[in-house]
Amino acid sequence: MEIPLRLVRADLETGSTAAARTRLSTLDEVIPGDWRLSWLRGQAALLDADFAGAAAEFETVLATLPGELAPKLALAAVAELRGNHRDMALRYYDNVWRTDHGYVSAAFGLARQRAANGDRPGAIAALDQVPAASAYFTEAGATAVEILLEGR
């Protein structure tokens, strides 16, 4: 199964969502109900800017793997892109970041949501928690400065 799944991933990486969907429909018959198919369909929907479809697929993955952080991060990103789901984005980014500081993108998402809600100190606090060993430590500091200076 790994080769057909990797081919779907390759289609997604090249932006060929139609080809990915065709492969996924074939795989639905071979491994029905596999969470990886929902994950990949969610990514295809995201690439096609079908945010409602992406959210539905990522919610399926989260229901199947409730303790996993990746679907929560994906749902946070989709909620942020949808624009009218800021509370959900904030909640998921916060949950992922509090659980595992290895998901540095969650700190940036959390900072964006807090800043959008007018909580600059909270946004900066999230970025200040990015570990010094992270490749994104300097970027987090620079982003914190930008948030601090925004509007001045």
C-alpha positions, 0 to 999 in steps of 0.5 A: 500500500505504501507505493500507491499512497506515495504516488498520491502524495507525489501528485499532491506535491506537484499540485495535481489534485485531480490525479490524486483524487483519481488514485484515492478513489481507487484506493478507497476500494482497496483499503476502505476507511483507512485514515490515510485516505481521509488525510490525503483527501483533506490535503487535496481539498486544501490545495483546491481551496475547498476549506469546508471539504478539508475540514470534514476530512481532517475531522474524520482523521481526528475522530479516528486518531483523537490523540494525534496533533497533526489533524488538530494542527490541520484543523487549526490551519483550515479554520484560520483560512476560513476566516470565520472560525477564529475561535477554533483556530485559536483553540487548536493552535493553543492545544497543539503548542501546549502539548508539544513544542516540536510543532513550531508552526502551532506557535506561529499560528497561535501568535497570529490568532492572538494578535488578530484578537488584540492580544499582543502580549499573548502573541509575543509570549507564544513566540518567546516559547519557541525553543532556542534549538529550533531552526525557527528561533530567530524568525520567532524573535523577529516576528515577535518584534514585528507584532510589538511594533505593529501600529506604531 
